[in-house]
Amino acid sequence: MKQLWGKGLLALLIKGASVVAIVAAVSTITVSAQAATMTEALVQNYATAMKTAANNQNINQVARLVSDEALISLSRKGKSTSLDKEAYLKLLQNSWGNTSNYRYDINVDNIVISGGQAKANVTTNESWVKDGQKVSFATTSRVTLALSTGDAILLRAVSQVTIN
C-alpha cells in the first residue's frame, strides 16, 4: 500500500510539475502577445509593402495588407462611397485590367500610435494609361492601421480623391 501511495504521489508530482510548466509557458506567450504594440516602423513597413504589391499588381499581397473588416470611404466632388475589402480588391483588379503603365506611390506622416493601432495621414499617387491617355489620381486619407500577426494592416480609411 505504501509503495502504491508513493508511486501515486510521485506521478502526481510529475503531472503537477508538467501543469506548472505548461501554465508558465502559456502565461509567457500570453504576456508576449499582449505586449505587442504598433510602431512607426510597422507603419512604414506597411507603406513599403503596399507600394510594392500595387506596383506589381499583386492582388494577393494587397489582400494580406487589408483587414477582412476593412472599411474604405472615398469622396470626390461631394459624392461618397464606402467599400469593404472585397469591393476594394475588385476595384483594384478592374483598374489594373483596363489600363497599362500603372504606377503607385504612397507617403505616410502624422502617425499617432495607441496600443495595437495607428492613425496616420496617407497620400497616394496613382497613374496609368487608359485609351491612350494618361490618368493621375491623388488620394489623401486618414487611415487606421491595426496590428495583425506582427504586421500593420489597413482597418479604416477616409479618403478624398482628386483626379489630376
C-alpha positions in Angstrom: 0.0 0.0 0.0 2.8 2.4 0.9 4.5 1.6 -2.4 1.4 2.4 -4.4 0.8 5.6 -2.5 4.4 6.5 -3.0 4.2 5.8 -6.8 0.9 7.7 -6.9 2.4 10.7 -5.2 5.4 10.7 -7.5 3.1 10.5 -10.5 1.0 13.4 -9.1 4.1 15.5 -8.5 5.4 14.8 -12.1 1.9 15.7 -13.5 1.8 18.8 -11.2 5.2 19.9 -12.5 4.1 19.4 -16.1 1.0 21.5 -15.4 3.0 24.2 -13.8 5.5 24.2 -16.7 2.6 24.4 -19.2 0.9 27.2 -17.3 4.2 29.1 -17.1 4.8 28.7 -20.8 1.2 29.8 -21.7 1.5 32.8 -19.4 4.7 33.8 -21.1 3.1 33.5 -24.6 0.0 35.5 -23.4 2.2 38.3 -22.0 4.2 38.4 -25.1 1.1 38.6 -27.3 -0.4 41.4 -25.1 2.9 43.3 -25.1 2.9 43.6 -28.9 2.3 47.2 -29.9 2.2 49.2 -33.1 5.3 51.1 -34.1 6.2 53.8 -36.6 8.5 51.2 -38.3 5.5 48.9 -38.8 3.5 51.7 -40.3 6.4 52.5 -42.7 6.8 48.8 -43.5 3.0 48.7 -44.4 3.5 51.6 -46.8 6.5 49.9 -48.5 4.7 46.6 -48.8 1.6 48.3 -50.2 3.7 50.2 -52.8 5.4 47.0 -53.9 2.2 45.0 -54.0 0.4 47.6 -56.0 3.2 48.3 -58.5 3.5 44.6 -59.0 -0.3 44.3 -59.4 -0.2 41.5 -56.8 -3.8 41.3 -55.6 -3.0 38.5 -53.1 -0.3 40.7 -51.4 -2.7 43.7 -51.3 -5.3 41.4 -49.7 -2.9 40.5 -47.0 -2.4 44.1 -46.2 -6.1 44.8 -45.8 -8.1 43.6 -42.8 -11.1 41.4 -43.5 -13.1 44.0 -41.5 -11.8 47.0 -43.5 -14.0 49.9 -44.5 -12.7 52.4 -47.1 -14.7 55.6 -47.6 -14.0 57.5 -50.8 -15.2 61.0 -51.6 -14.8 63.0 -54.8 -16.7 66.2 -55.7 -19.2 65.8 -52.9 -20.0 62.2 -53.8 -19.1 59.4 -51.4 -19.0 55.6 -51.4 -17.8 53.0 -49.0 -16.0 49.8 -49.9 -15.4 46.7 -47.9 -12.3 44.6 -48.5 -13.9 42.6 -51.3 -15.2 45.6 -53.2 -11.8 47.4 -52.8 -9.9 44.4 -54.2 -12.4 44.2 -57.1 -11.9 47.9 -57.9 -8.2 47.4 -58.0 -8.3 44.4 -60.2 -10.7 46.1 -62.6 -8.5 49.2 -62.7 -5.4 47.1 -63.4 -7.1 45.0 -66.1 -8.3 48.0 -68.0 -5.2 50.1 -68.0 -1.5 50.0 -68.7 1.6 51.5 -67.1 0.1 51.5 -63.7 2.2 53.3 -61.0 1.5 53.7 -57.3 3.3 55.8 -54.7 2.5 56.2 -51.0 3.6 58.6 -48.3 2.7 58.4 -44.6 3.0 61.1 -42.0 1.4 62.4 -38.8 1.4 58.9 -37.2 -0.3 58.6 -33.8 0.1 55.2 -32.1 -2.2 53.8 -29.4 -1.6 50.2 -28.4 -2.2 47.9 -31.4 -3.4 50.6 -33.7 -2.0 53.6 -35.5 -3.7 56.5 -37.2 -1.9 58.3 -40.0 -2.2 60.7 -42.9 -1.6 58.8 -46.1 -1.1 60.4 -49.5 -1.2 58.1 -52.5 -0.5 59.0 -56.1 -1.6 56.6 -58.8 -1.2 56.9 -62.6 -1.9 54.8 -65.6 -2.7 55.0 -69.3 -6.2 54.2 -70.5 -7.3 54.5 -74.1 -4.0 56.2 -74.9 -4.5 59.0 -72.2 -2.5 59.3 -69.0 -4.7 59.5 -65.9 -3.5 60.5 -62.5 -5.2 60.3 -59.1 -4.1 61.8 -55.8 -5.8 60.5 -52.7 -5.4 62.0 -49.2 -6.6 59.8 -46.4 -6.7 59.5 -42.7 -6.2 55.8 -42.0 -6.3 53.4 -39.1 -3.9 50.5 -39.2 -4.3 47.6 -36.9 -1.7 45.2 -35.6 -2.2 41.7 -37.0 0.3 38.8 -36.6 3.1 41.3 -36.0 2.4 43.5 -39.1 0.3 46.6 -39.7 -2.8 46.1 -41.9 -5.4 48.6 -43.1 -8.5 48.7 -41.0 -10.2 52.0 -41.9 -9.6 54.8 -44.5 -11.5 58.0 -45.0 -10.2 59.3 -48.3 -10.6 62.3 -50.6 -9.8 61.5 -54.3 -8.6 64.1 -56.8 -8.1 63.5 -60.5 -5.2 65.5 -61.9 
